[in-house]
Amino acid sequence: MSPHNEEMGQVAVWVIEVGSGLYALTASLVVLGGFVMFLIEMARHVSTKRPGHRKVNIQVNEVHIHVHTTPVDGPIQGLPQHLELPPGEERTAPGDDS
């Protein structure tokens, strides 16, 4: 085999490898984009207020956990509307050794 043909063979192998790599990258990006779009649609669906459905908003700070609901037929049964940490469980500031 002549050196020219060997060079052309190496170039062909390189082109095939790069092409297949780009194809795999493109396919991965398409799948990832589809997954992101799915997550966005699910977030829209969950956050949309609809008549007869509940929307729950949970806020957490250092000591208190507040659960706010906007139900049509009253509070969610079995779900506390306000939670507090038991005495002695208060958090201290980072680096505070007291």
Buried (B, 14 or more C-beta within 10 A) or exposed (E): EEEEEEEEEEEEEEEEEEEEEEEEEEEEEEEEEEEEEEEEEEEEEEEEEEEEEBEEEEEEEEEEEEBEBEEEEEEEEEEEEEEEEEEEEEEEEEEEEE
